[in-house]
Amino acid sequence: MLKKISLESAEKYLADVAPDSTFWVYEGPKVRNLYELTTVLENMDDTAFHSHVHNGRNDFANWVRDVIKDITLAEKIKKVHDRKSAFKIVWHRVEQLGSVIDKSNKKQLDIENTTIKDILDDLDMKSLIFFGIGLAIGTIIGVLVASP
């Protein structure tokens, strides 16, 4: 069963880490976030990969668990022992997290761009009649309550 990822978690997992928490790739660049980890895993050679993953040790999983704090991803990449599988797992997770952020941004944009006309356009005739009746009753009650 997939656990729903919150927007806050997705943003946190994809954010850059503090400079002192970057991942130093063997004979490669520093990695600051999961996007960069995906790129490194896709392009590094197997020798460099195996300098981080061997004899029960998995530096990538440890960094993701301890620094990024994405336990789900860490557990998945801990189980793999080849670069291509690790790349696919991290890439899929980045896509999943990005999707959470995209959906939230779309919802926010939809809310900001919704007008009264859009709301009324979405209502059917029966709903509009009930809305009108409710508005009229509310107005009459308001006038009666406000009258001396």
PENOR-V592932 format. One record per backbone hydrogen bond with DSSP energy under -1.0 kcal/mol. CO is the residue of the C=O (numbers start at 1). NH is the residue of the N-H. Records with the same first field share a line. If there is no record, write none. Layout:
BEGIN
CO: NH, NH
END
This chain:
BEGIN
6: 10
7: 11
8: 12
9: 13
10: 14
18: 21
23: 31
25: 28
29: 25
31: 23
32: 17
33: 37
34: 38
35: 39
36: 40
37: 41
38: 42
39: 43
40: 44
45: 49
46: 50
49: 52, 53
52: 59
54: 57
57: 54
58: 62
59: 63
60: 64
61: 65
62: 66
63: 67, 68
64: 69, 70
69: 71
70: 74
71: 75
72: 76
73: 77
74: 78
82: 86
83: 87
84: 88
85: 89
86: 90
87: 91
88: 92
89: 93
90: 94
91: 95
92: 96
93: 97
94: 98
95: 99
96: 100
97: 101
98: 102
99: 103
100: 104
101: 105
102: 106
103: 107
104: 108
105: 109
106: 110
107: 111
108: 112
109: 113
115: 119
116: 120
117: 121
118: 122
124: 128
125: 129
126: 130
127: 131
128: 132
129: 133
130: 134
131: 135
132: 136
133: 137
134: 138
135: 139
136: 140
137: 141
138: 142
139: 143
140: 144
141: 145
142: 146
143: 147
END
